[in-house]
Structures are given as C-alpha cells and as structure tokens.
Amino acid sequence: MTCIALLYRAIREHFSWLTCLTPFGQDQAFHAPKLGYGEPALLAKIVLDYADGSTEAIGTNSTWKSSTGPVVYDNVYVGETYDARLEHIGWNRPGFDDSQWRDAVTVTAPTQSVNAQMVPEIRRMETLPCQEIREGENGKWIFDIGRNIAGWARIQISAPAGTVISMEYAEILMPDGRRLDTATTGGHATGLQQKDIYVCKGGGMETWEPRFTYHGFRYVEVEGLTERPAEDFLAGVLVHTDVPRHGMFECSDALLNRIYQKSLWTIEDNIHSVIEDCPHCEKCAWLGDAHAVGETAIYNYDMALFWTKFVDDIETVLGRGGVTYWGQRATPGIPCNIAVGRRLCQEARPDWGAAYILLPWCLFNYYGDTDVFTRHYDHLARWISYVNGLSEEGIVVRGYGDGCPPGGNKTMECPPNLTSTAFFYGTVRIMGRFAEELGKTDDAEQYKRLAARVREAFNREFLDPETGGYGSQTADSVALRFGLASLDMAGQVGNSLRAGVVEQHQGHANVGIHGGRSLYTELCESGSEDVAFAAIRKETFPGYGYMLKKGFTLGQRFP
C-alpha cells in the first residue's frame, strides 16, 4: 500500500511551513541542517464511500509503508534541496511496486491537539517573469524579477543527470551589481543563507519549484549553469494566504495610487497563515505588527476567519514565554510577544500584547462578531489585570515603544511608557464594551473606573499645558486615537499634531509602528487633511514618495 506517500505529500503541501526533513545521503555541496523541527510524522484516516452504500475507514499504523523521496532537505528559514534522481515514478498510481519500501514506524504523537485549518490555503498567486539577467562572479548569473516578493523561483532546465543548480535569494545587490547583498535575509540569525538546490535527473526539459519553503527576495543568484541562460529559465512565484480581496482604492493622483498598491504588496508578502513581521528573515507573528495592520487588512481583504484564527493562535502560547525580559518566570495565561513562530520572545510587552484585545475589537467592530471576545473573555480580562499590575502611579511601563521610526529606534521621540499607557487605556475601554455586550455590568463598571484613573494619570504625566500636546507626532496621534485628550483639549492636541509635522519636521511624518497607524487618520479627523496629504506624498526623506522615487519594489533595473 502506498497511501502513506500520497497522504504525506498532501499533508506536507498544506503544512509545509512547519516541516524539516533530515537529509539523506547529502554531500557537502548541500545545506547542513541547523534549524530542525523534528522528524515528520503522519496521522491520517482515509474514509472510502462505496457504490453499495457501505464505507470503510483506513487509519495509519505500522502496516503502512514509507520511503524517502527527492526532497532531501527543507526548512522554511533556509530552503529546499530536491534531487530529481530520487523520484519514484508512478508511486501514486495502482500497480506500483513498493516491495523495496520499508514498514512505517509508530512514533509518539508530537502534539495532543490536532485542529482543522481555519484560513484559506497558501497558494501560488502570481508568476513574475525575469526582467533582466546579469553575469555575476565566478560563473554565476543574477536574475532580477523586478519586484520584492515572498515566494520562490521556478526554473526550466535541460541538463545531464546529476547537474546541481543552486539558487540563492536576496532583496538587494552589492553596489557593483554583480553580487547579492544578503544582509537582510537572516543569515546573521541562522548562520545560513536562503538557498534552494535542484539536482537534475536528465533526459529532457525539467521544470521545478520548491514547495516546502519560501523566501523574501527580488534577486536570485544561480550557480551551476554552463552557459548564459535564457530569460525564461527562471521566474518568480508569489505565494501567500489566499484571503479574498474585498476593498479597492483609486483616485486621480498617480502617486497615491502607487503608494496604495505598494501597501497591499506589503500585506500580501507578509501573510502566510499568520501576519508576520517579514518574509525574508524572522517570519514571526509579532503581535505589535498584527494590530498595526489589523484594520488596513480588513478594509482590503476578507480577514474574518484569518483574524479569528490569529487570536486563537495567541491563546495557544499563553504562559509559554519562559524567562521574561525582566527576569521573572512566565505568568500563566499571559501571551507572548510572538503568537507563533520559531521563537516566542518572552511575555508580551504591554503595547504588543494589546493585539489580544484590539483584534477581537476589529472583528466585533467590522464584522459584528461577538464569538471571539466571548470565548476569550476570561483571558482578555486576565491580560488587563496583568498590565494594570505593571503600572506605576497609573503609568504602564516596559513597552517596546514606537518601534522603527525613521533613522532607527535610537531616534524614537515618543517614550515607550506613553504609548504603553495609551494602548492600555484603549484596551480597558474596549473591555468595558465587551463586558456590556455580555451583560457583565459589574465588570463594565470596574473597567470604566479603571479607564478614568489611567486617563487622569496619562494627562498628568504627559500633557504639556503650554503647547497643548504630548510631545511628538506619535504621542499626539495615539492620544487622539484612543480619546485620551478631553473634548476641550482635543483641538489643541490637533494643532500640536499639525505643528509637529509642519514645523518640527518640515512637513514629514516622523513616526514608527504606533504612530504610523494613527498619524494620517488623526490629522484628517482634526481638520489637517492638507498636511496628511502633503506628508504622505513627500519625495524627500522620510516619506513614501521618497521610497518610491528611490525605486523600492518598483521594478527598476540593476543599478
């Protein structure tokens, strides 16, 4: 029986991001595995419905048979090695001779929980033809697909059996244009570069692409070719979770249309069963990144199932952070900074863990979904209590802050305690609304009183009565977003926000992850649409227009 091979392939196609095969018979030309996830295992049941109305169930056990195949190594952070000489021709058809296959081995279950996939599959969404080929160093060839994507390369080749084709990926090139610059692809963390390897079987044209890895890249350096390749030798394949597209924006301003399109590319390149921080390096579901993009994604895609699954993911890692960033043990029921991923990065800091409440709020606010916050209510309440315990005289400490502003974190203008307290206030108010929806009147009243205390402490600590603002673009915008400024002060804070852009930064936005979500909305809400429009179009640093003018993801040719 060869059912195990058929099902194994099907399951790996659905769950390939979590697997890592141990190499069989690899020589030194291939990767050495350093990021293993353990041996693959299969739990399956085939249910057969016969024409006479009867059924038969066949479950996995030691009578099944298994064999190694052409995928001799794969890892989501590194790449895939495929030796086409090891293919079993006809293995999935009746009559295949499996006499040389070994009996399957019963193993201890790697998990006690098996759940159905709740979100659309990761699929090939677009194929990008090569835009240009350049000769690299030492007989290598560099292919430019014209755009940064998350996915892999597809190749077509006719070569003798045993020919080894190596493909290394990068987002940028060295200044000479003949070498990859892999500084952004994670080698400093893994010790390995992102590389796929294909070993030809010979006998004619072969078409291949990996299935069990993906990369963030624009350029592919190919080694192993004996002559200059044709442009159709290689194409880029964009892959991401197939969330249906629901929103659209188009206007008379070409630059805004381009900025909008690049924003969607950013989302699509970072959605692979989770919203990740980047597809080329960490590939982790950082909570701060998730709540920053939560509403933007909803306006453009059907995210109802996706965000529901993501909130459930957060619950699966509650209390698993190990030693936390201030030296204490993990607190039961508290989320980690990363929902799922290779690492969890300790207990969630207040401004990152806010996603645990902000995402259910998005589902309720945009889809009318009460199920998510109902199921998670006790954990959400525990999170509020936990963050409240981190406060000092009403100010929440130990946040990451407005990460990654222009120039890097060293230039961050907004104190982390300010944004953490603002997010805490916002999530306390949301919890009050959840409590009201569930008829928990005592809880609702407690959250109302807590929110009032936090708001008073926030304004006492951060509001500058002379300027009428909170000290930075991010500070003013998050204060307006969450309603921390009183009604009689909101106009002054709006003026402070406008001045922060126009006067202090010469019309530029100067915000990180928290301010980036709030700035343009609050400028418009406070009557400064002209400032928001001008800032988003800026063609000098820092600005979206500047990025596009420099050619980021625009498909420009080699430097």
Stockholm file with secondary structure:
# STOCKHOLM 1.0

chainA/1-559         MTCIALLYRAIREHFSWLTCLTPFGQDQAFHAPKLGYGEPALLAKIVLDYADGSTEAIGTNSTWKSSTGPVVYDNVYVGETYDARLEHIGWNRPGFDDSQWRDAVTVTAPTQSVNAQMVPEIRRMETLPCQEIREGENGKWIFDIGRNIAGWARIQISAPAGTVISMEYAEILMPDGRRLDTATTGGHATGLQQKDIYVCKGGGMETWEPRFTYHGFRYVEVEGLTERPAEDFLAGVLVHTDVPRHGMFECSDALLNRIYQKSLWTIEDNIHSVIEDCPHCEKCAWLGDAHAVGETAIYNYDMALFWTKFVDDIETVLGRGGVTYWGQRATPGIPCNIAVGRRLCQEARPDWGAAYILLPWCLFNYYGDTDVFTRHYDHLARWISYVNGLSEEGIVVRGYGDGCPPGGNKTMECPPNLTSTAFFYGTVRIMGRFAEELGKTDDAEQYKRLAARVREAFNREFLDPETGGYGSQTADSVALRFGLASLDMAGQVGNSLRAGVVEQHQGHANVGIHGGRSLYTELCESGSEDVAFAAIRKETFPGYGYMLKKGFTLGQRFP
#=GR chainA/1-559 SS CCHHHHHHHHHHHHHGGGCCCCCSSCCTTSCCCCSCCCCCCCCCEEEEECTTSCEEEEECCTTSEECCCSEEEEETTTEEEEEGGGCCTTTTSTTCCCTTSEECCCCCCSCSCCCCCCSCCEEEEEEEECCEEEECSTTCEEEEEEEEEEEEEEEEECCCTTCEEEEEEESEECTTSSSEECTTTTHHHHSSCCEEEEECCCSSCEEECCSSCCEEEEEEEEECCSSCCCGGGEEEEEEEECCCBCCCCCCSCHHHHHHHHHHHHHHHHTBSSSBCSCTTTTCCCBHHHHHHHHHHHHHHBCCHHHHHHHHHHHHHTTTCCCSCTTSCCCCTTCCBSBSSSSCCCSBCCHHHHTHHHHHHHHHHHHHCCCHHHHHHHHHHHHHHHHHHHTEETTEECCCCCSCSCTTCGGGCCSCHHHHHHHHHHHHHHHHHHHHHHTTCHHHHHHHHHHHHHHHHHHHHHHCBTTTTBCSSHHHHHHHHHHTCSCHHHHHHHHHHHHHHHHTTSTTCCCCCHHHHHHHHHHHHHTTCHHHHHHHHTCCSSSSHHHHHHTTTTTTCCCC
#=GC SS_cons         CCHHHHHHHHHHHHHGGGCCCCCSSCCTTSCCCCSCCCCCCCCCEEEEECTTSCEEEEECCTTSEECCCSEEEEETTTEEEEEGGGCCTTTTSTTCCCTTSEECCCCCCSCSCCCCCCSCCEEEEEEEECCEEEECSTTCEEEEEEEEEEEEEEEEECCCTTCEEEEEEESEECTTSSSEECTTTTHHHHSSCCEEEEECCCSSCEEECCSSCCEEEEEEEEECCSSCCCGGGEEEEEEEECCCBCCCCCCSCHHHHHHHHHHHHHHHHTBSSSBCSCTTTTCCCBHHHHHHHHHHHHHHBCCHHHHHHHHHHHHHTTTCCCSCTTSCCCCTTCCBSBSSSSCCCSBCCHHHHTHHHHHHHHHHHHHCCCHHHHHHHHHHHHHHHHHHHTEETTEECCCCCSCSCTTCGGGCCSCHHHHHHHHHHHHHHHHHHHHHHTTCHHHHHHHHHHHHHHHHHHHHHHCBTTTTBCSSHHHHHHHHHHTCSCHHHHHHHHHHHHHHHHTTSTTCCCCCHHHHHHHHHHHHHTTCHHHHHHHHTCCSSSSHHHHHHTTTTTTCCCC
//
